């Protein structure tokens, strides 16, 4: 019997979510990725396979991880506004919508993105 671990479960959740959502030029996908140390977010147009905006917590200022995650969301929203994008589809990447993932979404909303 094959053992199931956290990574496999997250991959299954991620694939299930990605089968239901897709980004376009008018409404790109806001994809979130968490590593053990950093968090990053991208606005992706899935029709052409291009990234419209990106930000990572390597360059974000803040002491607490949630503060840095909110800053990442705000930075992506600023880049999106510069490209005249105001709508997005949020892709939590298989992660639970709490903590840093929620902070990215709130930061993007504060920055002017709607989803």
C-alpha positions in Angstrom: 0.0 0.0 0.0 1.3 3.4 -1.0 1.7 5.9 1.8 0.1 9.3 1.4 2.0 12.4 2.6 1.3 16.1 2.8 3.0 16.9 -0.5 0.9 14.4 -2.4 -2.2 15.7 -0.8 -1.4 19.3 -1.7 -0.5 18.3 -5.3 -3.9 16.6 -5.6 -5.7 19.7 -4.2 -3.7 22.0 -6.5 -4.6 20.0 -9.6 -8.2 19.8 -8.7 -8.3 23.6 -8.2 -6.4 24.3 -11.4 -8.8 22.2 -13.4 -11.6 24.6 -12.5 -9.9 28.0 -12.8 -7.9 29.6 -15.6 -6.5 33.1 -16.2 -7.1 35.3 -19.1 -5.6 38.7 -20.2 -8.6 40.5 -18.7 -8.8 38.4 -15.6 -5.4 36.7 -14.9 -4.8 34.0 -12.3 -3.1 35.2 -9.0 -1.1 32.1 -8.1 0.5 31.8 -4.7 3.5 29.6 -3.8 5.0 29.0 -0.4 8.4 27.6 0.4 9.7 26.9 3.8 11.2 30.4 3.9 9.5 32.7 1.3 6.2 33.3 -0.3 5.7 34.4 -3.9 2.7 35.4 -6.0 2.3 35.8 -9.8 -0.4 37.1 -12.1 -0.5 34.6 -15.0 -2.3 34.7 -18.3 -3.0 31.0 -19.0 -4.1 31.5 -22.6 -0.6 32.6 -23.7 1.4 31.2 -20.8 2.9 34.5 -19.8 3.4 36.1 -16.4 2.1 39.6 -16.1 3.4 40.5 -12.6 5.4 38.8 -9.9 6.5 39.5 -6.4 8.3 37.6 -3.6 8.9 38.0 0.1 12.7 38.1 -0.5 12.3 41.8 -1.4 9.3 42.5 1.0 9.9 44.4 4.2 8.3 43.4 7.5 9.2 41.5 10.6 6.4 38.9 10.7 5.7 36.4 7.9 2.1 37.6 7.5 3.3 41.2 7.1 5.7 40.1 4.4 3.0 38.1 2.7 0.6 41.1 2.7 3.4 43.2 1.2 3.8 40.6 -1.6 0.1 40.9 -2.4 0.3 44.7 -2.4 3.4 44.6 -4.7 1.6 42.3 -7.2 -1.5 44.6 -7.2 0.7 47.6 -7.9 2.3 45.9 -10.9 -1.1 44.8 -12.1 -2.5 48.4 -11.9 0.4 49.6 -14.0 -0.7 47.1 -16.7 -4.3 48.2 -16.3 -5.5 44.9 -14.7 -8.1 45.2 -11.9 -9.7 41.8 -11.9 -8.1 38.5 -11.0 -8.8 34.9 -10.2 -7.2 33.7 -6.9 -5.3 30.4 -7.0 -4.3 29.3 -3.5 -2.2 26.5 -5.0 -3.6 23.8 -2.8 -2.7 25.6 0.4 -5.4 26.2 3.1 -6.8 29.7 2.9 -5.4 31.0 6.2 -2.3 32.6 7.5 0.2 33.8 4.8 -2.1 32.8 1.8 -4.9 34.8 3.2 -2.5 37.7 3.9 -1.5 37.7 0.2 -5.1 37.9 -0.8 -5.9 40.7 1.6 -2.8 42.7 0.4 -3.8 42.3 -3.2 -7.3 43.5 -2.4 -5.9 46.5 -0.5 -3.7 47.2 -3.5 -6.7 47.4 -5.8 -7.2 43.9 -7.2 -10.7 42.5 -7.2 -11.5 38.8 -6.9 
